[in-house]
Amino acid sequence: MAAPQAQPPTTMDEVRAQVTSLLPMIKKHAAENERERKIAPEVIEALRAAGAFRIASPRRHGGLEAGLRSMMELSALIAEADGGTSWVVTLSNVNAWATGIYPKETVDEIYAEGPDRVLGGVIAPSATARRVPGGYRVSGKWPYASASLHADWCAGGVWVEDEDGEVEDQGLVMIPRGELEVEDTWYVAGMRSSGSNTAVAKEVFVPEHRLVSLLPVSSGSYLAEHPDSAFYRSAYGPMLVLVLVGPQLGLGRAALDIAVSKASQKALAYTNIERQSDSVAFQLMVAEAATKIDTAHLHAFRAADDVIRYAEAGVFPEFDARARMRADSAVALRSITGAIDILLDACGASSFAEVNPLQRIWRDSNVGARHAVILPQVSMETYGKALLSRTDHITSII
């Protein structure tokens, strides 16, 4: 007799509880995932069953529309076990949220088989969409397409061309994963298991309803289309930036936990101190790292709460507010990477042994923190311009 199937989660608390129960299994696969440069299928399917991929899906298709803070908290939770797995869940969920900028017909296509779709995507316009009857012919390549190895659908940024090949717009298309190829290009120092390879479109036909213009989206044109969903009214730029902070929070917590848990078992090398925990220097470093991790959480969740507050009010945040949200993300990222550096200093050269998860956490955090969308230098310059009432913006993702 077959074992009864667990009921799909219907609340964020249920998702959190089911994912928490999976953390030992996810952690067990972390090193293998990195070697294989891909999340193990059983991990993806377990997370799918636990509802990890439905938290940003539309309610009318069985999703939870759980909100930005919940997305970040879930990403952080998973990252405590494995950064690459968290990255895949994070990118899928932000792409699920971004389906809210598409027409209802497109969303219904994506979720025709239920809310637990895995979505990949790259917003950078590295492909072209040429107008043809009924839609567009799309060709090009999207490097760093996280989640593409597991995705059911992929989004891709495009330059929209008219019939004469002249660029007339910047857009985002949604394409079934089966209509794309994936080139094996993701050979990197960290986040290896995220499978952020290159997605390739070769003259793929995309119906008209599966392309949206990004220019009006960046100023909140979609808000009026979601009178019943504050979640899908969230500001586009801050959403894209802040979700990528989520995995970093979990990586910082994981590094701190490793350092603290081993402190009473290791001597301080080349000293007469038999336990690291007895060293005042070690105590000071652990305290500094912990407060940096706390700082990251405070800034990240302040920004997330701001996004939610504006969305619930149905208001697109003014530039100054969005710029501060980006600055909060920069402080969070720098705080986490700084904390992890301190913890590796405290734990010593053995932290870099291949069997020590600290070195993988360090690599995953440093690679993830340098994603082009969330570069701290860009975020801080953007905030500085806002404070000085400058209008010479260097990014549209604000």
N, C-alpha and C positions, 0 to 999 in steps of 0.2 A: 504494500500500500504506500503510495507516494506521500511524502511529508507535506503537511499543509503549508501553503505559501503565506509568507508574512504580508500583512496588509500594507499598502503603500502609505507613507506618512502624509498626514493632512495638515500638520502644523510645523512651524519652525522648531519648536521644542522637540517634537518627535524626530525631525531630521537630525538635530544636534545630538540627541541621545543615540540614534542608530549609528551616526558617523563616529561618535566617541567609542562605541563598542568595536569599531573597525580599526582603530588606531594601532593596536598591536600588529594586526595583519599588514597594514600599510607600512609600518616601520620595518617589519620583517622583509618586505620586498624592496625597500629603498635602495640598497646597494646593488641588487640585481637589476632594478629599473635603470639605474645609472649605467651599468655595464651594457645593457641592451639598448640604451638610448630610447626607451619607450616604456610607458607604464604597463605593467602586466595586465592582460585582459581581465583576469579575475578581480583585480583591484578596481578597474573601471566598472565592471558589472556590479560589484558589491556596492560601490558608491552610487551607481544608478539606482539600484534597488533601495538604497537608504534615502533617496530623494535629494542627493547633493546637486543634481543637475536640474532640478525642478524649482529651486527656490526663486529664480527670476523669470520663470515661465508664466504666461498669462493665466489668470484664474479660470477663465472660460474654457481652458483646455486642461484643467486640473493642476495648474501651477500654483505657487504660493505668493508671488509678488512680495517677497519678504522684506525688501528694502535694503538700502546700501549698507547700513550698519550690520545687518544680519549676514549679508554677503561677505563683508570683511571679517566678521567673527568666525564664520565657517571656514574661510580660507586660512585664517590664522590657526584654527584648530587642526586642520589637516596638515599644515606646514610643520606643526610640532612633530609629526611623524615622518614627513617627506616633502621637501620643497617642490620638487618637480611635479608630484601628484597634485599638490595645492595649486600650482601654476595652471595646470590643465583645467581644473575645476573653476578657477578664477576666470580664466579667459573664456571658457564656455558660458559662464553665468553672465559676464558683462556683454557678451554677444547676444545672449538671450534677452537681456534688458534692451539692447539696441534694436531688437525686432519691433519695438514700440514705435519706431520712426517710419516703419513700412505700412502700406495699406493693409487693411484687414484681410484681404484675399491672400496676401503673401504670408501673413502670420498663420492663417488657417492651413496653408500648405505645409509650412514648417512643422506644425504640431498636429498634423493629421493622425499621427500614430501615437499621440500622447505627449505628456509634458516633459518626459525624461530624455529629451534630445541633447546630444553633445554638439556644440557649435564652435567652429573655429572662425578666425577672421583676422584680417589686416586692414587697417584704415588707410594706410599710405597709398596714394594713387599710382601704383606701379604697373597698371595695365590700362588698356583702352577699351571703351565701349562705343562701337560705331552704330549709328542709327540704321535700322533696317525695318521693313514692314513688320509691325507687331511687337517690336522690341529692339534688341541690340545684339550685335556680335561682339563678344568679349574675348580679347587675347592679351596675354601677358603673364608675368610671374610675380608672386607675392612672397618674398623671403620672410623668415621668422614667423611662419604661420603656426603659432602654438595651438595645440589640440587637434591639428589636422590629421594625425594618425588615428584618431578615435572619432572624428567628427561625422555627423550625419549631414550637416550643411556647413558651408563656409561663406563668410562675407569677404568682399574684396574691394578696396578703393580703386576707382577708375577715373581717368580723364574721359569725359563724354565728348565724342566727336560727331559733327553733323555729317550729312551724306558726302560732303566734299573733303572730309578729313580735318576740318577746322575744329579746334577745341572750343566748346561752348559752355562747359560746366564741369564741376567735380562731383562725383557721385559715389555711391556704395551699392554694390550688387550682392544678391544672395543666390548661391548656386549649390545644388545638391552635390555632396562630396563625390558621388559616383561619376560626375561629369568633369572632374578635375584629375590631374595627375599630381603626384607628389615626388619631388626630387629630393634625394637623401643628401642634405647639405648641412645639417646641424651637428657640426663637430666643434665643441666649445669646452671651456673650462668648467662651467657650472650650469645648473638647470639642464643637464644633459638629457634627463628623462622626459622633459617637456615635449620632445619631438618637434621642435619648432623649425621644421623643414620648409622647403619652398613649394608653395602651391602653384600649379601651372594651368592656365586656361588656353586652349587652342581653338579659336573660332567657336566658342560655346555660345549657343543662342540663349539669351536671357529675356523672358517676357517683360513687357514694359512695366508691369506692376512690381517687378523684383529689382528695380533700380530707383533709388531716391537721391535727390540732390542734397549735398551736405552743406552748402553755403547757408541756406536759411535755417538748417538744423542747429548750427553753431550759435544762433541767436534765439533759440527756443521756439521755433515755428510750430513744433509738434504739441505744445502744451494744451492748446484748445481741443485737440483730438482725443484727450484722455480726461474727460470731466469726472469720471468715476474711479480713476486710478492715480493716486498721488505718486506711486512708484514710477510709473512711466512718464510723469511730469518732471522727474529729476533732471537737473542741469547736465547737459551732455559732456562738456569738458571736465568738470569735477568728477563725474562718474568714471570717465575713462582713466583719470589719473589716480583717484583714491582707491579703486578696487585693487590696483597693483601694489598698494601698501599692505593689504591684508596678509599675503604670505610672509612678508617681512616681519610682521609682529609675531607670528608663530615661530619663525626661525630664531628670532631673538630669545623668545621664551625657552625654546629647546636648548639653545646654547647655554643659557644660564642654568637650566636644570642639570645639564651634564656636568658643568663646572662645580656646582654646589654638591651634587650627589657623590662626586669622587674626591671631594676635598679632604675627607677624614680618612681616606684610604691610601693617599699618595704622600710621599715625603717631598719636601722642597729641595730639589736637586742641588748638590754641592753646598748645602748648608747643614747645620745641626738640627734643623727643624724636621721632626719626623712626620708631621701631618701638615698639609697645606693650610688646613683650617686654623692651625695655631699661629700662622704667620700674619702679623699685622699688615704687611704689604699686600698679602693675598686678600685679606678682609677688606682693605681699602679698594682694591681693584674690583672685587665682586660687588661692593656697594655702589661704586661708580657705574659699573655696567648695568646694574639693576635699575638705578635711577634714570639712566639713559633709555632703557627699555620702557620704563614708566612714562617718560617724556614723550616717546614715540606714540604710545597709546593715547595719551591725553590730546596731543595735537591731531592725530588721525581721527579720533572719534569726535573731537570738537568739529572738525570739518565735515565729517559724515552727518552729524546732527544738524549742521547748518544746511546741508543739501536737503535733508528730509524736511526741515522746517519750511524752507522756501517751496518745496514741492507740495507740501500739504496746503500751503496758502495759495497754490496755483500761480505763483509769481516766479518769473525767471530772475535769478540773482543779478544785481548790478555788477559791473566789471570789478569794482573794488572788492566786493565780497568774494567773487570767484577767484580773484588773484590771491586773496588771503588763504583760500582753500588750497590753492597750489603751494603757497608758502608752507602751510601746515604739512603738506605731503613731503616737502623737502626736509623740514625739520625731523619728521618721523624717519625718513630714509637715512639721513645722516646719523641720527641717534642710534638706529639699529646697527648699521655697519660699524659705527664707532664702538658700540658696546661689544659686538662680537670680536673686534680687534683686541679690545682690552681683555676679554675672557681667554683668547688664545695666548696673549702675553702671560696671563696668570697661570694657565695650565701648562705652558711650555712647549718644547719642540715635539713632544709625543702627540700633541694635538694634530699634527700633520701626518701621522701614520694612516695608511689607507684603511685600516680597520677602525679608526676612530671617526665617529660620525661628525665630530666638530669640524674637521676639514671640509667635509661635504657641505655642511651648513654654511661655513665661511664662503665657499665658492658659489653656492646657490644664491646667497644673499648678495654678494658683490656683483654677480652677473645680472640678477633680477633688478637691482637698484640702478642699473645703467640702461634700462629700457628707454628708448628715445622719448616715449610719451611722458616719462616722469623724471627726466634729468633735473636734479636739484638746482643746478645753475640756471636753467631756463625758468624754473619756477620762481626762484628768488629774483631774477631780473624782472620777470613779469610783475611780481609784487612791488618791487622798487618803482617800476614805471607807474603803477597805480597810485602809490603814495605820493609821487611827484606830478601826478596828473598828466603823464605822458601818453601819447596816442600811437607812438611808433612801435606797435606790437611785433614780436618776433614769432608768435605762434597763434594759430586759430583755436587751439585746444585749451581754452580758458573757461 
